[in-house]
């Protein structure tokens, strides 16, 4: 990709990815929506059965490229409202408004040019794909592929539709890896290259610097520029600037022209969150069974109604559910469950009469065994693993328990299945905000069904005197296992469902490996799988994978002692995985717990300052920084900092100043805003250049990844921040260029000679390792070229030039020189005249 980008860049083309068609760097605004060759970027595909994923062919890892669009349920809801408006003959304006809204939705969906690319990084073979008639996947967790690993033939990995719910960043987080200006891997390469270069330069610099110190101390031991207390920290001359055009548009302050269907950016989902690829529901029975039972469409469509769908499916094999009580206690001490079916008993005396009346024949057995279970109800005893993963709780009613606020709330979870009870970890500190708690805790049980039925999940508060129950969620596991058995029976016996899910349709032998030429590099043309009837791998028809259990949103209830009834006390989010003993459970999600990092910013110098706010074409420059970061708990950190002031600075201002900020990773946003300011003793400080935002997202993600993998912290990166926009100057800077050209370039922001460049250093280290890496905030070494009284006495001409400014200084020099010449000429003329007069008088 880098070679393609460099070679095309020499000819004026931009190619940031080999997966997209290139475009011209400089585009005429009239041609932004043209370019037929860019329509190839809208191509979508899915790999067929038999596709080989090989590490030698990096493009073989791409399994699919799908276009993203608006969800169909939004359009269906709009269509229903439109049809209702037409049926009830509503006002014409309302109907027209709905029609216009429908057009906007359709146009918005057609204008969506976002694409989902699915990559599989291990060697394997695709043994199942979604049927070709499926052109839309609108629910997370829907199966797309099944890949068998070539190195482990017994392992089959499902590929599911990812979740795009970014409201909870712990569960689903996306971060940028490539933009039109940089890429995630480039940052790591730059840091490593600079670290390798520093190791060589530092040794040479130490020897040369030691010689310079000895020489300077011998010649000027008491001067202000004596090098005392040399710090081994890399200063502003330690690292050369990268070979990058820093003046190109960055997409923040100056836009980058992009044609239609062209590449803009690539974002990647954080690893380890595939377990969260599940639909979310309040009705487990409807979400899990509606694909296998189309008759659910005739039931009420209210998704919050759990009873209608549950009663429909349970009425077929368990229609008795009654609480049992003892004496006058009506609260119930047990639950009676069963099934009652009525069948006509054969009457021998009335057999001929029944045949004449056309009554059905008797199907009841002559004698019933009281210990047997009806096979048609699928009541089969089985030991099952029950894995409960509690995600979070929301809208908790803790005020009625006497808890003053969320900061004093110390929750923990207890899960009970039958006689077995488990307790989760105690959460002692919660961030300020709404009454919500993120648990992300797992509970695993093993039980035999039918048998133990109810699973109770309690949220409790640990108090000083005793613990109190905040809310309880009760789930009947036995009902779900029986319903899933009924679903499996329907899927394996219904011809229509089998035809929709089976792939391939027949047994085919596919070639196991793809042949590569020796030392073959570069582009490899994609090819369809090749059949090999002799030595190939036989792929039998597969039904594919079932969707994972959905994330349920359950109402928490609490017993009200005063009213003797249950009341709603919050919401609980969880999922329950059910699997027979010996089967494979889905992998646990990788939870990114908050970790403190220290962001170190070093401001070395600002060069090429051409905007002046003080008399004499100078500024009293200082750099103001504002650090902003937001973590996954929606906690926002804002910390301002500033350097010292470089007085009487003109083109160059040196600082050698260190800042230290604390950031929580992983972070949803992290950036620092730099502003060049002019300090004034009277009045407000002036803005020299408009603020410039420097994104630290890549730095935080890279540091967090290295920390999770147990690697040492990365070194410092030296970068350049370009200030390319500035407020209007009241007194324009004197120059000898054409005024018309100056105004035109100033209006178009093309005058790069006026851009100021600031050299900075960035390093992100874990907070627990920060003490082992020395770093002192403030000024770490004395900046050069600072004004002082000693330097003013040593160089009076330079001091005068600094105080008056170059233009006024040269004008003054020209004025003084002019009158010196004039006076000199007058003196010379008067001297010549005096000599001539004396000569005449003498003669």
N, C-alpha and C positions, 0 to 999 in steps of 0.2 A: 504493500500500500504506500509506503514511504517513497519508493522509487517511482511509482506511478504519479504520486503527487508532485514530486520534484520535477519530473520530466515534463508533465503537462503544465506545471507552473511557469516553466521557461517560455512557453508559447501562449501564455495568457489565459490558461484554463484552470479551473479549480476542481480538484478531485480529492475530497476528504475521505472517501470510502470507496473501495473497489466494488462494493455492492450496489453503488448508485452511479448513474450516468453523470459525467462531468458537465460543468457549465462554465461560461465565460466569467472571468473576474470582473470586468467592467461591462455592465449591462445598461443599455439604454432604457429609461423608465417606460418607454412605449413598448418594449419587448419583454417586459416582466411576465406577461401572461402568454407568451409565445414560446416556441421551441418544441418542435415535434419529437426530438430525440429524448426529451425529458419525460415523455409519457411512458417510457419503459420503466420508470421508477414506480409506477402504479401496478406493476405485475405482482400477482399473488399466486401461491402454489402450495401444495402439500405433497410430501414424499409418498410414493406408493409402497405397498407391501413388498419386501425383499430388498429395500434400499440398505446398502452397506455404509456404515459410519466408520471411517478409517482416519487415523491420526495423520497419515501422510497427505491427505486431502482435506484441508481445513474447511473448504466449502461443503464437504459432505456432512459436516456437523449441523448444518442448517436444515432443520426438518420442515419448517413451514414459514411462510410469510403471509400474514393475514391482515387485511385492512380493518381498522377500527371504525366504528360508527355509533350512531345513537342506539340505545336499547329499544328493542321492539315493543316492550310493554309500555313505554312512554307514547309511542305512536298509536298503539292499540287503545290506550286510555283516551287519547285525543279523538280517535275515530269513534269511540263509543259516545263521547260527549257531543260530537258533531251529529251522530245519528239520533241521539235523544233530542237535540235541538230541532232537527227536521221533523221528527215524529210528532212532537208536541206543538209544532207550528209557532215557534217562538218569534220574537221580534226579528225583523230582517237584519237590523244592525248587529244583533248578537250572533246570528248565523254567519254573517259576513266576517265578523271578527274571528270566529272559530276557523273559517276557511282560510283566512289570512295566516292564522297561527299555524295551521297544518302546512301551508306552503313554506313558511319560515323553517319549520322543523325539517321538512324534506330537503330544502336547500342547504340547511346547516349540515345535514347528514351527507349530502353529496359533496360538500366542500371539505369534508374531513379528509386530511391526507396524512393521518397517523397510521403507522403500521407496526404490527407485532411480529418480531422475528424470534423463533424458538430454536435454540442451539442445544445439542446433546454432545458432551465433551468426551464420553467414553466410547471405546470401540464396541459396536453392536450392530444388530440387524433389526429392521422394523418388521415385526410379525403381525401387527394389526394396525389398521387405521380406521378413522371414522368413515362411515359410508359416504359415497360421493354425493348422494342426494342431500346430505347435511351441508348447508351453505351458511349457517348462522349458529353461533354458540353464544348465548347470552347469560349463561349461569356459570360462576366459578366452580371448578372441580369437574366439569364435563370432560370425559376422556377424549383425547385426540389421537394418541399413538400408544403403542406398546412395543418396547424395545427389549430384545434379548441380548444380554452382554455376551460378546464372543469369548472373553476370557473366563466367564462364569456362566455356562449355558443354562444352569438351573435358575438364574436370576432374571426376572422379567421386570422392567421398570416402566410404570405407567407415566405418561406425559399428559398433564391436565391443563385445562384453561386457567390461567392465573387470575388472581383477584386484583382488581383495580380500585378497591376501596382504600383511599389514602387518608381517611379520617383518623385512623389509628396507626401511627407510623411504626409501632412496635411489631405489628402484624404484617404490614405491607409498606415497604419503603423503596423508593426509586431515587437514584442519584445519577447525575450526568457523567458520562465517560468520554464523550467526544462532542466537540462543537466545531464551528467554523474557524475558531482561533487556536484551540489546543485540544488535547486529549488526556485522559487519565493516566495512561502509561507513560506519556511524555514527561509528566511531572516527576515520576520516579526516576526516569533516565537522566533528567537534568540534575536532580539532587545527587545521584551517584556519580555522574561525570564531574560535577563540581567538587565532590568529596575526593575523587581520585586525583584531580588536578591540584587541590589544596595540599595533599600530602607531599607532592613534589615541590610545589612553590614555597611551602612553609619552611622546608629545610634550607632552601637557597635564601629565603628572605631572612631567616634568623641569622645566618652567617653575615649577609650584607648589612643587616640592621645593627648587629653587634659592632661591626667595624664603623658604621656611621655614628653610633652612640659615642664610641671612644674618640673619634675625630671631632665631633661636635663639642664634646665636653672639654677637649683640649683648647679649641679655638674660642668658644663662647660659653664658659662654664656658668655664667650668671645671666645669660640672655633668656628672654621669654620663650624662645623657641627651642631651648635645650630639651632633649628627649629624656625625661625622668619618669621613673615608674612605668616603664614600658609594659604594656599588657599584651599577653600572647594572643588575645582575641583578634580575629581577622578584622582588619579595618577596611576603609573604603577602597583601598588599592589592592586588596588581596585577590579578588576574583574579577576576571575580565567579563564584560557583558557578553551575553549569548548572541550568537549569530542569528538574530531574529529581528524582523522589521517591526520595531515597537511603535511606529507611527501609523500602522494600518488601522482601519476602523475596528473597534473592539466589540461592537454590538450593544454597548451600554450608553456611552455618551454620543457616539457617532454610529449611525445604523449601517448595516451591511446589506446591500441589495441582493436579494435571492429571487430567482425565477420560480415560476409555478412548477410544482412537483419536484423541486430540487432538494438536496439534502440540507438540513438545518442543524439538527443535533441528534444525539443518540443517548438514551437513558437506559440504565440497567437496574433490574430489581436486585435487592440485597439477597445474598445467598442464605439458605437455611430457613426460609419462610414458606416453603412449598406446602407445609402442613396446614397453613391457613387458607389454602385454595379450596374454599368450601362456600356453598351458598349460605345465606343467613335467613332465618325464618322464625316465625312464632308458632308455626303449625308443622310439627315434625311429620305427621301422617300424610299431610297433603304434599309436602316437598319430596319425601322419599318414595311415595307410592303413586304419584299422579302419572308417571310415564308408563307404568305397568297396568294401571287401572284407568282407562280412558273414561269410564263412567263417573269419575270424580268431577268431570266438567258439568254434570247435571246437578251437582250439589251447590249450596251457597258459595259464592266466590269470595266471601270475606276471609282473608288470610289469617285474621286473628281468631277465627272461630275454630277451636281445636276439636270440639265435640262432634260436629257433623261428620267429618271425615273419619274420625276414630270410631264412632258408633257404626258407621256403614261397614267398615272393614271388620270390626270385632263381632258384629252380629252374625257373621258366617260361622264362627267357631267358638265364640265365648260371649254369650248374651246374658249371663247372670253376673252381677257385680253388686254386692250388698254388704254394708258394714254390719258386724255382729256386736251386740252389746249385752251386758250382764245386768240384770235387775232393772232399776230405774235409770241407770247411767246410759244416756242416749248418745254420748260422744263417740262411742264405738271403740272396741278393743281389738278387733280383728276384721279381716276382709274375706268374704266368701266369694269365690269366683268359680264359674262353671258354665256349662252349656246345656240348654234344654231343647230337645227336638221331639216333636210329636209324630208318631207314625201309627197308621191304622193296624190294629191287630186282627188276624184272620179268625173268622167265626165259622166253624165247619157247618153249623146248622143253617146258616144263611148264605152258603157259597153259591148255590144256584140262583137265589134271588139277587145277589150282588152282581152276578154276571149279566142278569137281565137288566138291571138298573144302570149298567155301564160304569160302575165304580172301579177305581184303580185296585190293582192287586196288592196284597199285603207284602211289605218289604221288611217287616220286623222279624228278628230271629225268634225261634221258639223259646229260647232261654237266654237271658242276658247275664254275662259274667260281671259282677260288680267291681272287680279289680282291673278290668281291661280299660284301655283308652281308645277312643274312636280314631281310626287311622285317617279318616277324611279331615279331621281337625288338626292334624299334624302335631299332636301332643306327644312329642318324643323327648325323653329325658336326655339332657346334654350339658356338659360342663363348658362354661363360657368365660372368657376373659372380658371384664368390663373396665374400660379405661375412660376415666372422666378427666377432662382437661378444663379447668375453670379459668376463664379469661379475665373478666372484669365485672364490676358491679357499678350501677349508676342510679342516680336519683334516690340515694339511700335516705330514709327517714330516721335520722339519729337525734333530732331535736327532742322527740318525745321520750327518749331514753335518758335525758338529762346531760347529754354530751354537748358542751358549749360550742364546739366547732370542729372542723375536719382536722385541725392540727392536734387536737386531743383524742382523736379517734385511733384506736389500736386494734385493727380487725385481724381475724384469722378465720380459717375455714375448717369445718369438720364435715366429713362425708361418712354416711352410714348405709351399709347394705346388709340387711339381716342383722346378725349378731356381731358383724365386723365393723369397726369404727377406725377412721384415720383422721389425723389432724395435720393441717398445713402449717407453714411457717408464719410467725407473727410479723406483721408489718408495723413497725414502731414509728416511722416518720412518713408523712404524706405531704405532697406539695400543696400550697394554698390553691383554692379554686372550688369548683362545685363538689358536691358530695359523691365523688366517684373514686373507686379504688381499682388499681390494676394488680391482679393476683398472678396469673400465668403459672398455676400450680397443677400438678398431676396427681391423680389417685387411681390406683389399679386394684381391682378386686377379682376374685375367682369364685364362681358360684355355680350351682346346678339349677337348671330351669327345665320344666316348670318347677317352681319351688319358691325361693326367695323372690319377692316381687318388687318392693318399694325401695327406691334409693332416695335418701334425704341429704340435701346439701344445705348446711347451716352457715350463716355468716354471724360470727360472734364478736363481741367487744370485750377485751380484757381490761377490767376495771381494777381499782385498788381494793375493793371489798370482795367483789365477785364478778363473774362473767355474765353478760347478758346477750340474749339472742336478738339480732337485728332483723333477720328474715330467714325464711326457710323455703326451699324449692323441693317438691316431691315429684319424682318421676317413676312411673311403673315400667321397670325393665322387662318384666315377663310379657307384657302386652306387645312391646316392641319386637322381642325375639320371635314371638308367634306371627306378628305381621310381616317381618322380614322373611320368614319361612314361606308364608303365603305368596310373597312377591317372587321369591326364587322359583317356587313351583309354577307360577304364572309365566315367568320369563322363559323357562325351559320347556314349556308345553304349548305355548302360543306360537303358531306358525308365522303370523305377521311380525311379532316382536323378534323372532329369530332371524327372519329375513332382513330386518333393519339393522341388526347388530353384528351379524356374522361377517367376517372377512379373514382370508380370501374365501371366495365362494367354493373353491375346489382345492384339492391338494396339488401344490406346485413345488418343484425343486428349483431353488434359486442358487446362483453362484455364490460361494462362500466369501471369496476374497476378490478384490479388484487388482488387476495387474498394473504395476507401475514400472516405467523404464528406469534403469540405473541412474542415480544422481539426477532424477527428474525434479525440477523446481519450477516455481512460477504457477501460472494459470493452468488448471486442469478442467477440461470441458466436462460439464455434467452429463451423465448418461443414465438411461433407465436401467433398472435391474435386469441382469441377463439370466435366462433360465439355463439350468444345467441338469438335464434329466438323468445323468449318470452319477456324477460326484457331488451334486448340489445338496443343499439342506432342504429337507422336505418340511414345508410349512402347512400344517393342517388348519382347517377353518377354526377360528376362535370367536368367542362371544364378546371379547373385550372385557374391560374392567368396569366395575360398578362405581358410581360416584361415592365419594367419602361422605361420612355423616355430616349433616349441616351444623352450622353454628346456631344454637338456639338462644332466643331471647325470652327468658322466663320471668314471670312475675314472682317476686318474693312476698311472702305473706307472714304475718305475725299475729299471735293471739292477743286480742285486746281484753285485759282482765276486767275492765269496767263493764264493757258491753257483752263479754263472753262470746265473742265472734272474731273471725279472722279479718284482718285488714291488709291492704297492700302497703308494702314498706320499701319497694325499690324494684330494680331490674337486675337480672343476673344473666351473663353471657357465658355459655359453655358448649362443649360438644361431648358426645358419648360415642366411643368406638366399641362395637360388639364383635367378637370373633371367637370361634371355637378354639379350645386348647390345642396347640400345635400349629395353628395357622399364623401367618405373619401380620403383625399389627403395623400400621403406618408409623413412620419415624416421628420422633418427637420434634417439635419446632425448636429452632435455635433462637433463644431469647437474647436480645441485646440489652444487657443491663447498663445503666448509666455509669460512666466512668469519667473522672475528672482529668482534664488535660490542661497543660499550660502552653499557651500560644505566645511565643516570643517574637517580637517585632523589633528590628533594628533599623533606624533611620540614619543613613550615612550622610547624604548630601543631596542638594537640589541644584541642578545645573541648567544653564540656558534660560534664565529668568529674563523675560523681555517686557513684562508688564510692571510698571512702577507706580507706586501710590504716594511717595514722599518727594519733597523738593530735592533736586539734585539727581533725579533718575536713580533712585535707590529705594530699598525697603528695609525695614527692621523685621526680618523674616523669622517666623516660627511655624512649625507644623503641628496642626491639631488633628488628632485621631479620635474616632468614635467607634468602638468595637461593639458589634451586635451579634448575638447568637440566640438561637431558639432550640430547645431540646425536644425530645419526644413527648414529654409531659406538658408541653405548651408553656414551659417556663422560659421567659425572655430575660436575657442579660444584656445590659447596656452599660458600658464603662468608657468614659472619656479620658483622654490623656493628651499631653502636649509636651513639646520639646522646649529647650531654652531658646532665647532670641539671638539670632545672628544680626547684630546691629550693623548698619551702614553696608548692607549686602547689596550687591548690584547684580551681576550675572550668576555668581556662585555663592551658595550658602552651605556651610558644613555644620554638622551637628554631632555625629557619633553618639547617638542617644538610643537607649534600650527601653522598650515597653514590655510589660508582662501582663497577660490577661488569662483568666480562668474560663474554660469552656467545658461543657458537658457533652460527651460523645456517647453514642452517635447523635449528631445534630441535624435537624431539618434545615437549618440555615445558619451560616456563619460568614461574616464579612466584616471588613473594616473600612471606614470612610476617611480618606485623607483630605485635608484642606490646607492650602497655603494662605497664611494670614500675615498682615502687616500690623505690627504692634504700634500703637499711638499712645503717648502719655496723656494727651488731651482728646477727649471724645472716644467714640467707639473704634475698635480695631477694624481695619479695612480688609476686604476680601481681595486677594490677588488673583487667584484662579478659582473657578468653580470646583466644588468637591468632586473627588474621584473615588469610586467604590472599587475595592479590591476583594474579590471573592476568595474565601478560604475553605470552600466546601470540599474541594479535592484534597487539600492538605489535611483536613480533619478526617476524612474517610480513609486516606492512605495511612495516617498515623494510627487510627483505630484498627485497621486491618493488620498492620504490623504488630500491634500490641496483642491482638487476639491470637496471632500465630506464634507468640512467644519470641519475637525477634527484637533486637535492640532498636532504640529510636533512630530515626533517620537524621542526617545532618541538616545543616542550614542551607536554604536556597536563596541565592542573590537574584533579585528581579528588579525591573525598572517600571515605575509608574509614570505614565505620561499625562500631563495636564494639558488638555487640548481645547478647553473652553474657558473664557474669562469674561467678566463684566465689561461693560463699555467704559472706556477710559475717557475722562473728561478732557485731559490734555494729551493728545496723541503723541506717541513717541516720535521724536524727530528722526527723519531718515531721508536719504537721497534718492529713493526709488520713486517711480511714477505713482502719483497719488491715486489715479484711476485704477491701476493694477493692484495697489495696496488695498483699496476699498473692496475690490472684487474678491481677492483672495481672502480678505478678512471676513466677508459675508459668507463665503463658501467653506470656511474653516480649512483652507488649503495651504495656508502659510505655515508650513511646518517649522520654519525657523523661529517662530514665536512660541512653540510648544516647550514647556518646561519638563524636565526629566528628573525624577527622584529615584535614587538608588536605595533599595531596602533589602533587608534580610528577614527570612521567615523560617521558623523552626517550631514544630509541635512535639512536645514530649509528654509522657504520662506524668501526672501529678506526683505519684509515689516514687518516680525516678528523677524528679527535677533536681533534688538536692545533690545527686551524683554528677550532674552536668552543670558546672559553674556558669552563672549568669547573674550579672549585677544590673539592676535597673538604674536608669539615669545615664549620665555621661560616663563612658568607659575609657575615653582618651581625649586629650585636649585637641580640639579641632584646629586645623591650620587656617591661615589667612583671616584671622579675626583681628579686628581693630583694637589697638591699645595705645596708651600714651607714649610708650617707648617706641613703638613702630611709627607713631606720628612724628616724633622728634627725629627719628633716623631717616625718614623719607618724607620731607615736607611737601615736595611736589605731588607725590601720590596722595598725601592727605588732602591737599587743596583740590586735586582732581576728584577725590571721593566726596568731599563736602559740596562742591559746586556741581558735580555731575560732568560727564564727558562732554556733552554739547556745550554747556555754559563754560566749562573750563577751556575748550578749544576756541570758543568765541572770545573769551577774555584774553587768551593768548594771542589770538589774531588781532584783537583790538589793541592790546599793549604793543604787539610787534609792529602793527601799522604805525602807531604814533612814535614808536622808537625810530622807525625808518624815516618818518616825516621829520621828526626833530633832528635826526642825524643828518638828513639831507639839508635841512635849514642851517644847521651848524656848519656843515661842509660848505654850503653856499656863502654863508657869512664869512667864513674863514678865507675862502678864495677871494671874496670881495675885499676883505681887509688887506690881504696880501697885495692885491692889485692896486688898491689905493695907496698903500705904503710905497710900492714900487714907483708909482707915478709921482708921488711927492719927492722921493729921493732923486728921481731923474730931473 
